[in-house]
Amino acid sequence: MPTRTAAQRREEAAREYDAFLATCPARQLLDRISDKWVTLILTALADGPQRYSDLSRRIAGVSQKMLTQTLRSLERDGLLTRSVTPSVPVRVDYDLTPLGRTLMPLIASIKSWAECHMPEVNAARSDYDHVSASA
């Protein structure tokens, strides 16, 4: 096996994670973090640890099944932790991991952009719908 330089190893690693390839693990991760529930859950946890019931109340419209599935997938990906405190009833808290916290500046920017630019998006949608309806 030929010896490779550090630059060659980095280039090879970069090719292994090309999100434009269907089999790329990074593509699966992009799919996960672009989910609306993931974005809302991570944003809610940016304020600190939260109980399941707190997340359920804060995130309007999320079903119990979807919240549970999303929390499990985020825990599996290492973006949050689940802490169980034995008590009656059992207390379960969720918190961002250091890896999860690295996502927060990006998610906060996207959330802020969406909230700031909704008037322009709504106008574009209205224009598009008007043109499509008359075509």
C-alpha positions in Angstrom: 0.0 0.0 0.0 1.5 3.4 -1.0 2.1 6.0 1.6 -0.2 9.0 1.5 0.4 12.5 2.6 -1.8 14.2 5.1 -3.2 16.4 2.3 -4.1 13.3 0.3 -5.8 11.7 3.3 -7.9 14.9 3.9 -8.9 15.0 0.2 -9.9 11.3 0.4 -11.9 11.9 3.5 -13.7 14.9 1.9 -14.7 12.7 -1.0 -16.2 10.2 1.4 -18.6 12.8 2.7 -20.0 14.3 -0.5 -23.6 15.1 0.4 -24.5 15.2 -3.3 -24.0 11.4 -3.4 -27.1 9.4 -2.5 -25.2 7.0 -0.2 -23.3 9.7 1.7 -23.9 9.7 5.5 -23.6 13.5 5.5 -26.7 13.6 3.2 -28.7 11.6 5.8 -27.5 14.0 8.5 -28.5 17.0 6.4 -31.9 15.4 5.9 -32.3 15.0 9.7 -31.2 18.5 10.7 -33.4 20.1 8.0 -36.5 18.6 9.5 -38.9 21.2 11.0 -39.2 19.3 14.3 -35.5 19.0 14.7 -35.0 22.7 14.2 -37.7 23.6 16.7 -36.5 21.0 19.3 -32.9 22.2 19.1 -34.0 25.8 19.3 -36.1 25.1 22.4 -33.2 23.3 24.0 -30.8 26.2 23.4 -32.4 27.8 26.5 -31.2 24.9 28.6 -32.4 21.5 29.7 -36.1 20.8 29.3 -38.5 18.0 30.3 -40.4 16.1 27.7 -43.7 17.8 28.8 -42.1 21.2 28.5 -41.0 20.5 25.0 -44.4 19.1 24.1 -46.1 22.3 25.3 -43.6 24.7 23.7 -43.6 23.1 20.3 -47.2 23.6 19.0 -48.5 20.9 16.7 -45.9 18.2 17.4 -47.5 14.8 18.1 -46.3 12.7 21.0 -45.1 10.0 18.5 -43.1 12.5 16.4 -41.6 14.3 19.4 -40.4 10.9 20.8 -39.0 9.7 17.5 -37.2 13.0 16.9 -35.7 13.1 20.4 -34.5 9.5 20.0 -32.9 10.2 16.6 -31.2 13.4 17.9 -29.9 11.4 20.9 -28.6 8.7 18.6 -26.8 11.3 16.5 -25.1 12.7 19.6 -26.9 16.1 19.4 -28.7 15.8 22.7 -28.7 13.8 25.9 -31.5 12.2 27.8 -31.2 12.1 31.6 -33.6 10.0 33.7 -34.0 10.9 37.4 -35.7 8.2 39.4 -38.6 9.7 41.2 -42.4 9.4 41.2 -43.2 10.1 38.5 -39.9 9.6 36.6 -38.3 12.8 35.5 -36.7 12.8 32.0 -34.7 15.8 30.9 -33.2 16.6 27.5 -30.2 18.8 26.9 -27.9 19.7 24.0 -24.5 18.1 23.9 -21.4 20.1 23.0 -21.9 18.8 19.4 -25.5 19.9 19.4 -24.5 23.4 20.6 -22.2 23.8 17.6 -25.3 23.7 15.4 -27.1 26.5 17.3 -25.5 29.5 15.6 -26.6 28.1 12.2 -30.1 27.1 13.3 -30.6 30.5 15.1 -29.6 32.3 11.9 -32.0 30.3 9.7 -34.8 30.8 12.2 -34.1 34.5 12.4 -34.0 34.7 8.6 -37.3 32.9 8.3 -39.0 35.2 10.8 -37.5 38.4 9.3 -38.3 37.5 5.6 -41.8 36.1 5.9 -43.4 39.2 4.4 -41.3 38.9 1.2 -41.9 35.1 1.1 -45.6 35.6 1.5 -45.6 38.2 -1.3 -43.7 35.9 -3.6 -46.1 33.1 -2.9 -49.0 35.3 -3.6 -47.5 36.5 -6.9 -46.7 32.9 -7.9 -50.2 31.7 -7.0 -51.8 34.6 -8.9 -49.7 33.9 -12.0 -50.3 30.1 -11.7 -54.0 30.5 -11.3 -54.3 32.7 -14.4 -52.2 30.4 -16.6 
